[in-house]
């Protein structure tokens, strides 16, 4: 892909990218594959830009560098961006979700000792009540995806994450060592860290995130609203390049395995190649759905996996409200429409030849049978009891 002609990506120079070198932060997890492979294969050059990648150490650091301008954009947790938008635990900053980068591919891992006694959430709740102890669970960021999925799973089993458990924030790369050392009883994080804990004998998979919410959003391409406003053509080029990359990743198992070989480098994820191949390409291609990885990780899904659904962003607001991170109901849809830049995505999708859905909301059935479709977010948030 390197050296692709870029002169046809814009019309008469009118929409030429304002910034041609874009500094993009990524966390060393398997679903950084679109950002890394766009740079390695030259999909960025096709649209007249160049990705300058920055390997980040924590989600807190990613947040600070996004807000402070150390990076222009980032591979980032959607819940983190919405937390920033709402000023949860930090001064509020106007943020932009440019596209979704993946679906699924996360999981909750329990220590071997705990998993050996409890095979599911209900058994875990009964065990902990009998033992009269508070387990410690790790997630990666207080408003992020992993915290919300962990809390949802614990609550579905009848455990209050705050009353019955201790919850701590741990960088993804430190999850396995913390679990092995006995500092916590389980964690929720993106791959390959759950699978690494399994292979090293430190833990066992309790539940995949796709069981909690099938085809849930994972990471997004995020930026400050100020950056998006000042550089709309650059944002469109970034999105288009990543759409091409996502389509390439989902087109074959071979491509997924090639990406794993690249990500294994210390410059990227710095994990065993075979482990990453399992996480990225652990499932065979399904009819009409392209390649999927361990825990259902997918990147394109015919464009569905890349679309910044308004209902996805609204769901995180409902959970932040549920757990008291928001003290009152926000204007759910208005905020999602402000954060999720559907206008930029639509333009980029046209550039990359990607179909758009008929509506910006979608319906999902989550663990326990609850249906989420974005139609009544305040009612949905209010419907949860703390131990529901």
Secondary structure, 3 states (H helix, E strand, C coil): CCCCCCHHHCCCCCCCCCCCEEEEEEECCHHHHHHHHHHHHCHHHHCCCEEEEEEECCHHHHHHHHHHCCCCEEEEEHHHHHHHHHCCCCCCCCEEEEEECCECCEEEEEEHHHHCCCCCHHHHHHHHHHHCCCEEEEECCCCCHHHHHHHHHHHHCCCCCCCCEEEEECCHHHHHHHHHCCCCCEEEEECCHHHHHHHCCCEEEEEEHHHHECCCECEEEEEEHHHHHHCHHHHHHHHHHHHHHHHHHHHCHHHHHHHHHHHCCCCCCCCCHHHHHHHHHCEEEECCCEEECHHHCECCHHHCCCCCCHHHHHHHHHHHHHCCCCCCCCCHHHHHHHHECHHHHHHHHHHHCCCCCCCCCCCEEECCCCEECCCCHHHHHHCCCCCC
